[in-house]
């Protein structure tokens, strides 16, 4: 089987990092549990300038390498690979973050996964002259049997795969999201995901 896995807030605790960062940078106290929107600019009530400043700081190698692993992520992903499944990390991070992202995976025992940067959300504007390693048209040529994703904004990238089973990693910003169809399943943790992918 071929498995798509999103990076941020599936493999690592990115939003928890942002909750601390936005308080340090701008004095805005928004606990992780209160991040109601995947759109962080909206969740943290940031100006365009503040959002750009925050995103640049959060995409430095030092920041990216500091993200905590989501409990059970590496162990479960490696169990998929050991079972003969092909795992691809499809991240919305810009290509400029590739090297640090690759290093994070390697440090967490995920040397065997493939990593692709895909411009899912049009965020390339905050880091100038960045290119993405996977273009949208190339992504749509790929096939997956399962996907693990937290962002409701990314669900549209699955429409071309009618038999795809999507494990929605439960996060505050998707609690109120109506799942698009029967192929979607809300999962509270990696143990649930592991039991769902056979």
C-alpha positions in Angstrom: 0.0 0.0 0.0 1.0 3.6 -0.5 0.5 6.0 2.4 0.5 9.8 2.3 1.3 11.5 5.6 1.2 15.2 6.3 4.2 16.6 8.3 3.0 19.4 10.6 0.6 18.4 13.4 0.6 14.8 12.3 4.3 13.9 12.8 5.2 16.8 15.0 3.5 19.3 17.3 3.8 22.4 15.1 0.8 24.3 16.4 2.0 23.9 20.0 5.2 25.6 19.0 3.3 28.4 17.3 1.2 29.0 20.4 4.4 29.6 22.4 6.1 31.6 19.6 3.2 34.0 19.0 3.2 34.8 22.8 7.0 35.4 22.8 6.9 37.6 19.6 3.7 39.6 20.0 2.4 38.9 23.6 -0.7 37.1 22.2 -1.8 34.4 24.6 -3.7 31.8 22.5 -3.4 28.3 24.1 -3.0 25.4 21.7 -6.5 24.2 22.7 -8.0 27.5 21.5 -6.4 27.4 18.0 -9.8 27.3 16.2 -8.7 27.7 12.6 -6.0 26.1 10.5 -5.4 29.7 9.3 -2.9 30.8 11.9 -3.2 34.5 10.9 -6.9 34.3 11.9 -6.4 32.1 14.9 -3.8 34.4 16.4 -5.4 37.7 15.1 -2.2 38.8 13.4 -1.6 41.5 10.9 -0.1 40.7 7.5 3.3 41.9 8.8 3.1 39.9 12.0 2.1 36.8 10.2 5.0 37.1 7.7 7.5 37.7 10.6 6.2 34.7 12.5 6.3 32.4 9.5 9.9 33.4 8.6 11.1 32.8 12.2 9.2 29.5 12.4 10.8 28.2 9.2 14.4 28.6 10.3 16.3 25.4 10.7 16.6 25.9 14.4 12.9 26.2 14.8 12.0 23.3 12.5 14.4 21.0 14.3 13.0 21.9 17.7 9.4 20.7 17.0 8.4 17.9 19.4 7.3 14.6 17.8 3.7 13.6 18.0 3.6 10.6 20.4 3.8 7.3 18.6 4.4 8.8 15.1 7.9 7.4 14.3 7.1 4.0 15.8 3.9 3.7 13.8 5.4 5.0 10.5 8.3 2.6 10.8 5.8 -0.3 11.4 4.2 0.6 8.1 7.5 0.5 6.3 8.5 -2.8 8.0 5.2 -4.3 6.8 6.2 -3.4 3.2 4.1 -0.2 2.7 5.5 2.8 0.8 5.3 6.0 2.9 5.6 9.5 1.5 5.5 12.7 3.6 3.7 15.4 1.6 4.3 18.7 3.4 3.0 22.2 2.7 6.3 23.6 3.9 8.3 25.5 1.3 11.2 23.9 -0.4 13.6 26.1 1.5 12.6 24.1 4.6 13.4 20.8 3.0 16.9 20.2 4.5 15.9 20.9 8.1 12.7 18.8 7.6 14.7 15.9 6.2 17.1 16.2 9.1 14.2 16.2 11.6 12.9 13.0 10.0 16.3 11.4 10.1 16.8 12.4 13.8 13.5 10.7 14.6 14.4 7.4 12.9 12.4 8.1 9.7 15.3 7.8 7.3 13.3 5.5 5.0 10.4 7.8 4.3 10.3 10.0 1.2 9.8 13.7 1.7 8.1 16.0 -0.8 7.4 19.8 -0.4 4.1 20.6 -2.1 2.7 24.2 -2.3 -0.6 23.2 -0.7 -1.6 26.6 0.6 0.2 29.2 -1.5 2.5 30.1 1.4 5.6 30.7 -0.8 5.1 34.4 -0.5 6.7 34.8 2.9 10.0 33.3 1.8 11.0 34.9 -1.5 12.4 32.9 -4.5 11.5 29.5 -3.0 10.7 26.6 -5.3 8.8 23.5 -4.5 10.0 20.0 -5.1 6.6 18.6 -6.1 4.4 20.5 -8.4 0.6 20.2 -8.2 0.3 18.5 -11.6 3.0 15.9 -10.5 1.2 15.3 -7.2 -2.0 14.5 -9.0 -0.3 11.7 -10.9 0.6 10.0 -7.6 -1.6 7.3 -6.1 -2.2 6.6 -2.5 -4.4 4.1 -0.6 -4.3 5.9 2.7 -3.7 9.5 3.8 -3.1 11.0 7.2 -3.9 14.7 7.4 -5.1 17.3 9.9 -6.0 20.2 7.7 -9.5 20.6 6.3 -7.9 22.9 3.6 -6.0 19.9 2.3 -9.0 17.6 1.8 -9.4 19.0 -1.7 -6.2 17.3 -2.7 -7.8 14.0 -2.2 -10.8 14.4 -4.6 -9.0 12.7 -7.5 -8.7 9.4 -5.5 -12.2 8.2 -4.9 -11.0 5.0 -3.1 -8.6 6.8 -0.8 -9.1 6.3 3.0 -8.3 9.5 4.9 -7.3 9.4 8.6 -8.0 12.8 10.0 -5.7 13.5 12.9 -7.9 15.1 15.5 -6.8 18.7 16.2 -8.7 21.8 17.7 -9.0 23.4 14.2 -10.8 20.5 12.7 -13.1 19.6 15.5 -16.0 21.4 13.9 -15.2 20.4 10.4 -17.7 18.1 8.7 -15.8 15.3 7.1 -16.5 15.2 3.4 -17.5 11.5 3.0 -17.4 8.0 4.2 -13.7 7.6 3.3 -12.8 9.9 6.2 -12.2 8.8 9.7 -11.3 10.9 12.7 -8.4 9.5 14.7 -7.3 10.7 18.1 -3.8 9.3 18.0 -1.3 7.2 16.1 -2.4 4.0 17.8 -5.9 4.5 16.3 -4.3 5.2 12.9 -2.2 2.1 13.2 -5.2 -0.1 13.9 -7.1 1.5 11.0 -4.4 0.8 8.4 -4.1 -2.9 7.8 
